[in-house]
């Protein structure tokens, strides 16, 4: 028979107040979430990406969150993290606002909607394999070719259309495969448009902000984002994102390109691994 504690007696060493275990677990979970935010913020600020590549698996594995909810929560957390990163790049004058505007037109205006539509039409396995191949080829180009951006050409109609096209591809890829648009935008701006790596990263984060806000509004309407968790992750990543952006601005151009190439290889490997483990019904 379970003893009933005397309400007039102070709790002893063997007594456990109702809810103490749950409170302890919540505290541990919040600590994990804060660490995820710190790491994701650093990744975002250093590479000009959203950080979802780290946040989503951490939320799923570390907190047991469902995949869909993790994507929505990650997208919401990206907003403050990207804002802090952009501030760091902008203070150093490393954001091309005009280029960012054309990228947003392609990404948020066309690409994201197109990707969401094609998500239910095209075979995911073939898409994952194709995109992984493109990422590996881009990584090789950034290392072997060692492109050093000297600044984009004058903003002509052709360059504007090229930026819109890059935005469309980035938005479509994000909608189709759940990867951050920065993984597409940064190398495209460096390799195709000739931007310095730091400017490409800062501009990428500037594009990610409105895209994440639009996506988060939609997710909140569908109850597909855990606001409290997103707030903890996002606020935890503010400082690390800003500091990483300052570090990135001072990086040697070649080292920056090689580090980003390494990120692309990791992304491709992760995508191939997840596709290998996916059930046949998802392929």
C-alpha angles and dihedrals in degrees: 000000000000112000117240112227117237107246090213094055121084112247113271130214093270096049122098118196116226110268095018092113092047092048091050091050091049090052091051091047092051090051090052091048091050091052090050089053093050092050094043091049091053092048092048096048095044097048105024093241132126097251094232090124086072102028100053098054091041092054092045098045101029100041102022092239119163116258095244094046090047091055092050093045092047092051091053092049091052092068099072092034092054091045091056091046093050090050090056094049093042093053087057091046092246101132123095099208095183092053090046091055093056091045090053091052090056098038105041098022100049116354101058093050092045092049093049090052095046091047090082095041110046126063109259096211094058091046093050092049093047094047092046089053091050092050092050092048090049091049090052091048092051092051104035097034090038094201114204113197115223093184131292119282121259110298100262129164089264094052091045091052090047090053092049089050091051088050091051091051092046094049093044092049091049091051094045103041105018095240125135117266090229090074087065101033101050099054091039091055092046099043102032105028100031098235120159110256095246093052091047091053094047092047091048091055090048088057094045093058099066091037091054092046092052092046093047093052089055092046093050091053089053092044089241099136132067101222098195094051091045090051092051093047093045097046092044089055097049098090096037091050092051093046092047091051089054089050091049093052090059096046121114109257095238094047090049091053092048092050091050090048088055090053090052091052091051091048092050092048092049092049092049091048094049090047090051091053095043117108117253091251090067094051 
